[in-house]
Amino acid sequence: TNTMHKVADVVQAAVDIPLLHLADATAERLVADGRRRIGLLGTRFTMEENFYAERLRQHGLGVLVPDEADRGIVHRVIYEELCLGKVRDESRADYLAIIDRLGKAGAEAVIAGCTEITLLVQQPHTAMPLYDTTAIHAEVAVERALEGELAG
């Protein structure tokens, strides 16, 4: 999960294999696509604490998060609906409005920085480029595994 990357440095220090950080994989994709200012959606922890946004900034990305009220909506929908398997049209409309506000604030793309967000909002729902961290993480893990296999 994105939120669990809060302890990524501790995990990396405890193991002898490389840890593929979700924010790094996503940032690399954003930079390759020419994005510079991005919106970040996720749990309150992911949006408000520095462990994720700072990692994105290390790749030269400007990070925008929703205002406090919108962060509350995003967080509530994740935990009170999506984690319970509830997908509501009203919540989708709320998320799309938040994505629109991030775009008006200067975001060139938005990171769906929580596994459950893409249960609710997917690329066909918005013109804003939406980056699914779960898919990106899996794709980069496979790419790196195959590179290692070919090199070995």
PLY file of the C-alpha trace (Angstrom):
ply
format ascii 1.0
element vertex 152
property float x
property float y
property float z
element edge 151
property int vertex1
property int vertex2
end_header
0.00 0.00 0.00
1.03 3.63 -0.40
0.47 4.48 3.28
2.68 1.61 4.44
5.58 3.21 2.59
5.78 5.44 5.66
8.04 2.70 7.06
9.87 1.91 3.81
13.24 3.14 5.11
12.96 0.88 8.18
12.05 -2.10 6.01
14.89 -1.40 3.58
17.38 -1.20 6.45
16.21 -4.60 7.73
16.52 -6.57 4.49
19.28 -7.37 2.02
17.18 -7.04 -1.12
16.24 -3.79 -2.82
12.90 -2.25 -1.91
10.98 -0.81 -4.84
9.43 2.31 -3.36
6.00 3.09 -4.78
6.67 6.83 -4.87
9.95 6.33 -6.77
8.34 4.09 -9.38
5.47 6.55 -9.83
7.77 9.59 -9.91
9.96 7.99 -12.56
6.89 7.40 -14.74
5.66 10.98 -14.21
9.06 12.46 -15.07
9.36 10.24 -18.16
5.95 11.55 -19.25
7.13 15.15 -18.85
4.99 15.95 -15.81
6.31 18.49 -13.31
3.40 19.51 -11.02
1.20 16.75 -9.75
-1.77 16.35 -7.47
-1.63 13.68 -4.79
-4.68 11.80 -3.53
-4.46 9.15 -0.84
-5.12 8.57 2.82
-4.73 11.55 5.11
-1.33 10.13 6.12
-0.12 10.00 2.52
-1.40 13.48 1.70
-0.36 15.26 4.91
2.86 13.63 6.07
6.15 14.14 4.22
7.19 10.51 3.70
5.52 10.32 0.27
5.51 13.89 -1.06
9.16 14.40 -0.14
10.11 11.30 -2.08
8.27 12.73 -5.11
10.03 16.08 -4.65
13.40 14.30 -4.75
12.55 13.52 -8.38
11.96 17.21 -9.12
8.18 17.08 -8.91
6.01 19.81 -7.42
3.34 18.24 -5.23
-0.14 19.66 -4.67
-2.59 18.18 -2.19
-6.27 19.02 -1.76
-7.32 21.56 0.86
-8.19 20.34 4.34
-11.89 19.79 3.64
-11.16 17.85 0.45
-8.48 15.77 2.19
-11.14 14.81 4.72
-13.49 13.68 1.93
-10.78 11.66 0.18
-9.75 9.95 3.43
-13.33 9.26 4.57
-14.32 7.70 1.25
-11.27 5.42 1.32
-11.89 4.08 4.83
-15.67 4.27 5.17
-16.58 3.18 1.65
-13.87 1.77 -0.60
-12.20 -0.41 2.05
-15.66 -1.86 2.70
-16.35 -2.51 -0.97
-18.78 0.40 -1.36
-18.49 2.35 -4.63
-20.91 5.28 -4.71
-21.62 7.62 -7.62
-21.81 10.56 -5.20
-18.30 9.84 -3.96
-17.03 9.53 -7.53
-18.50 12.98 -8.24
-16.74 14.34 -5.13
-13.41 12.87 -6.22
-13.79 14.22 -9.76
-14.52 17.69 -8.36
-11.40 17.45 -6.18
-9.33 16.36 -9.19
-10.74 19.32 -11.13
-9.73 21.71 -8.32
-6.21 20.25 -8.31
-6.06 20.90 -12.05
-7.17 24.50 -11.57
-4.44 24.86 -8.93
-1.83 23.81 -11.51
-1.63 20.02 -11.37
-0.70 18.46 -14.72
-1.58 14.96 -13.51
-2.98 13.30 -10.39
-1.56 10.35 -8.49
-4.14 7.84 -7.24
-1.96 7.28 -4.19
-4.07 4.62 -2.51
-4.81 1.13 -3.76
-8.57 1.59 -3.38
-8.94 4.90 -5.26
-9.04 3.26 -8.68
-12.05 1.25 -7.56
-13.85 4.60 -7.71
-12.06 6.77 -10.27
-10.30 5.56 -13.40
-8.88 7.32 -16.45
-12.12 7.13 -18.49
-13.80 9.25 -15.78
-11.53 12.29 -16.17
-9.48 14.17 -18.75
-6.81 14.74 -16.08
-3.99 12.21 -16.50
-4.43 9.77 -13.61
-1.52 7.66 -12.38
-2.50 4.36 -10.74
0.31 3.62 -8.30
-0.74 0.00 -7.87
-0.46 -0.72 -11.59
2.77 1.27 -11.93
4.35 -0.52 -8.95
3.49 -3.94 -10.40
4.71 -3.02 -13.90
8.03 -1.65 -12.65
8.54 -4.67 -10.36
8.09 -7.03 -13.32
10.37 -4.91 -15.52
13.12 -4.89 -12.88
12.73 -8.60 -12.19
13.07 -9.41 -15.89
16.07 -7.10 -16.24
17.72 -8.89 -13.33
16.89 -12.27 -14.83
18.34 -11.26 -18.19
21.45 -9.78 -16.59
22.01 -12.86 -14.41
0 1
1 2
2 3
3 4
4 5
5 6
6 7
7 8
8 9
9 10
10 11
11 12
12 13
13 14
14 15
15 16
16 17
17 18
18 19
19 20
20 21
21 22
22 23
23 24
24 25
25 26
26 27
27 28
28 29
29 30
30 31
31 32
32 33
33 34
34 35
35 36
36 37
37 38
38 39
39 40
40 41
41 42
42 43
43 44
44 45
45 46
46 47
47 48
48 49
49 50
50 51
51 52
52 53
53 54
54 55
55 56
56 57
57 58
58 59
59 60
60 61
61 62
62 63
63 64
64 65
65 66
66 67
67 68
68 69
69 70
70 71
71 72
72 73
73 74
74 75
75 76
76 77
77 78
78 79
79 80
80 81
81 82
82 83
83 84
84 85
85 86
86 87
87 88
88 89
89 90
90 91
91 92
92 93
93 94
94 95
95 96
96 97
97 98
98 99
99 100
100 101
101 102
102 103
103 104
104 105
105 106
106 107
107 108
108 109
109 110
110 111
111 112
112 113
113 114
114 115
115 116
116 117
117 118
118 119
119 120
120 121
121 122
122 123
123 124
124 125
125 126
126 127
127 128
128 129
129 130
130 131
131 132
132 133
133 134
134 135
135 136
136 137
137 138
138 139
139 140
140 141
141 142
142 143
143 144
144 145
145 146
146 147
147 148
148 149
149 150
150 151
